[in-house]
């Protein structure tokens, strides 16, 4: 399977792909992120944008239930160090 994904770093907006589903579960000693293909592509783009030189250490993305995540998800943050 040949897949190509374009990431516009200049845009630097953390949008979700159409149809994206992302869920996060806190299982105590383990944190699980589940996503469909569109959700995984969205997360990958977010990580690449955050990794760019436009963002400094300490900058972060909030993932909140009902906004970027499925309604029943645990909230989480990804922060650049």
Secondary structure, DSSP 8 states (H G I E B T S, - for coil): --------TTT------TT--EEEEE-SS-EEEEE-HHHHHHHHHHHHHHHSTTS-TT-EEEE-BTTTB-TT---EEEE--
